[in-house]
Amino acid sequence: MEERLNRYKIAMVGNRLMSLGFRLGGIPESYEAADEKAAESSLKSLLDRDDVGIIIITSGIKKLVKERRLQEAISGSILPLIVEIPEEDQEQEEDTLRSLIMRAIGIDITKSN
């Protein structure tokens, strides 16, 4: 199983500062997108790749995406999993991890029956 997990890469699409920060943090597949065309182009190319398992996007990038197919991929893709993070000047949503897990596996693991 570890061999299968090691084949997937993490990629990131964000503004200039976030992209640079992720590259410095060890994510070389970090792309800067300043407008709708660049955001959609980067996301399309990453979604078409077989070696990307996680795509991190900033909330600003999500707002730039207008193409319906990409909007659906952002909200429903499992592989690659698309994770939205806040821009550097936004507060982080507390429930983000919980909602990602629910989307990925379909159950709320934080609730006990």
N, C-alpha and C positions, 0 to 999 in steps of 0.2 A: 504494500500500500504506500509506503514511504516513497518508493520509486515513482509511483503515479503522481503523487503530490509534488514532487520535485520538478516535474516537467512544466508546471504552470508558473507564469510570471505575474508580477503585480505591475500594473500600469496606472498612471495618473494623468488627468487632464484638469488644468486649472489656470488661474491667472499667473502672471509672471513671477510674483513673489512666492506663491505656493508651489509652483512648478520647480523653481530653483531650490526651495527648501527640501522638497522630496528628493531631488537629484543629490543634494548634499547629504541627505539622510540615507542614501544607498538605493534609491529607486531610479535606475538610469532611464527607464521608460516613462519619463515625465514630460508632458507636452504642454506648451503654453498656447492658450486660445483666448484671443482678445475680442473676437466677434463671433456671430452666429455661424458663418461659413467655416471658420477654423475649428470651432467646437464640434460641429456636425461632422466635418471631415475626419477629425481625430477619432471621434467615437466610432464612426463607421469602420475605419481601418482597424481599430482595436477589436471591435465585435466580430470582424471577419477572420481574425487570427485564431488558430487552434492552440497556441501556446500561452494565451493570457487567461488566467483564472479569476483575477480580481481587477476591476477597474475602479479607481477612486476618482470621483468628480467633486468639484466644489459646488455649493448651492448656486453660485453665480453662473456656472456652466450649465446647470440644469435649467435655469431661467432663460438662457440664450437659445436652447434647443427648441426649434419650432416644428421640425419634421415629426409627423405622427408615429412613424415606425420607431424612431429613436426614443421618443417619449415613452412608448410602450416598453421598449427594451430597458430603459432606466427604471421603470417601476416594476417590471416583472421578470427580468432575466435572472436565471439561477447560475448558469455557467456561460459566460463569466458573470460572476456576481458583481453588480454595480453598487458601490457604496458612496453615498453622498455625505460630504463633510461640510461644515460651515466655513465661510470665508474667514480670514484672519480677524476681521472686525465684528463678527457675529458671535452671539452666544451659542454654545452647543446645545442641541436638543437632548434632554436627559434620557429619553426613551429610544434613542437611535439604535443601540445594539439589540435591545429587545425586539424592536420591529424588524430588524434585519434577520434575526433568528427565526421569527415567526414567518417571514416571507420565504426563507430558505427551506425550512422543514415543515411549515404548516401548523405548528402548535406553539403555544405559549409555555415555555419551560420554566418560567418564573412563578407560575401559579400552581399551587398544590390542590389536589382534589380532595 
